Amino acid sequence: MPIKIVTDSACDIPESLVKEYDISVVPLYINIGNKSLLDGVEISRDEFYTNLPNYPVNPTTAAPGPGIFQNTYDELASEGATEIISIHISSSLSSTIDSARLGAEQTTSIPVTVIDSHQLSLGAGFVVLAAARAAQQGKTKEEILQVIQDQISCTHVFAALDTVDFLRRSGRMNMVVASLVSLLQIKPILKMYNGNPSAERVRTEEKALQRLIQLVEDLGPLNQLALVHTSALEKAEKLRQRALHLFPDNSPPLFVGVTPVLGAHIGPGVAGFAVIARCKPRPTSMLERVEHYLPFSGQ
């Protein structure tokens, strides 16, 4: 396995695909009270979302330390990897990539290139999967980096929140704004593209679902469409039924539960789409785009 792909648990890749493409996943931390739990290892999605409304203090999240990334890279080197591409949740949302960069700087056993996916949840997962497929096909690092660039330029995530209470509790929203939004019963729609998070506001859940469909329709023909949700399978299924005309083929739809790392901030009842549009690849070399990340090497 000359080139190995590493990511983090915020990328929401289903376990079956993690195994199929031999991806190494570094878990983030969920802090509940005085307990610090490894995401997806020491706490499940179902357990987290069932208990989330009743936690006396809102859970917080934390990135793995640089040493954890260094240990992961060293272990892969000892198993035969000759190079690593480490792809992570957008730096606009998490400090995880900073830890990965520091871990790569400290790694002397193998060259490591650290990449910002510019996405979250399965949007980041799509970028990781594209890289892992390319690596499995025996492509060179430069070819894999080009695949990553193309995937980033075509990937979007849209999701409708059920409430702003958890954004307020997590400190991600101004208290006055949160109170006003709650009073007006506004349903925020979160959008993520190319590292730029943004939001829209609609008045009802029905309008939120309509807007999600419209956002996906506006992208034109799709390469892939998946449902993402925070313990909201029924809502996600409702979206699927409305989006049947948008799915690019007849394969079974992919439903992905969003990691508690994100759920701690957006709460339960969220549903939306992770989308890969059919768009023209950008001409800019991925090596130019990530040169400031450096392929750290101890050589």
GIJO-V815257 format. One record per backbone hydrogen bond with DSSP energy under -1.0 kcal/mol. NH is the residue of the N-H (numbers start at 1). CO is the residue of the C=O. If there is no record, write none. Layout:
<<NH/CO> <NH/CO>>
This chain:
<<4/83> <6/85> <7/24> <9/26> <11/8> <12/9> <18/14> <19/15> <20/16> <21/17> <23/18> <24/5> <26/7> <29/62> <30/37> <31/60> <32/35> <35/32> <37/30> <39/28> <40/43> <41/38> <42/38> <48/44> <49/45> <50/46> <51/47> <52/48> <54/51> <55/52> <60/31> <62/29> <68/65> <69/65> <70/66> <71/67> <72/68> <73/69> <74/70> <75/71> <76/72> <77/73> <78/74> <79/75> <80/77> <81/76> <82/2> <83/2> <84/111> <85/4> <86/113> <87/6> <88/115> <90/119> <93/90> <94/90> <99/95> <100/96> <101/97> <102/98> <103/99> <104/100> <105/101> <106/102> <112/296> <113/84> <115/86> <117/88> <123/120> <125/121> <126/122> <127/123> <128/124> <129/125> <130/126> <131/127> <132/128> <133/129> <134/130> <135/131> <136/132> <137/133> <138/135> <139/134> <144/140> <145/141> <146/142> <147/143> <148/144> <149/145> <150/146> <151/147> <152/148> <153/149> <154/151> <156/275> <157/192> <158/273> <159/190> <160/271> <161/188> <168/164> <169/165> <170/166> <171/168> <172/167> <178/174> <179/175> <180/176> <181/177> <182/178> <183/179> <184/180> <186/181> <187/202> <189/200> <190/159> <191/198> <192/157> <193/196> <195/118> <196/193> <198/191> <200/189> <202/187> <208/204> <209/205> <210/206> <211/207> <212/208> <213/209> <214/210> <215/211> <216/212> <217/213> <218/214> <219/216> <220/217> <223/276> <224/276> <226/274> <227/254> <228/272> <229/256> <230/270> <236/232> <237/233> <238/234> <239/235> <240/236> <241/237> <242/238> <243/239> <246/243> <256/227> <258/229> <262/259> <263/259> <264/260> <265/262> <266/262> <267/263> <269/230> <271/160> <272/228> <273/158> <274/226> <275/156> <276/224> <277/154> <278/221> <279/277> <289/285> <290/286> <293/290> <296/112> <296/294>>
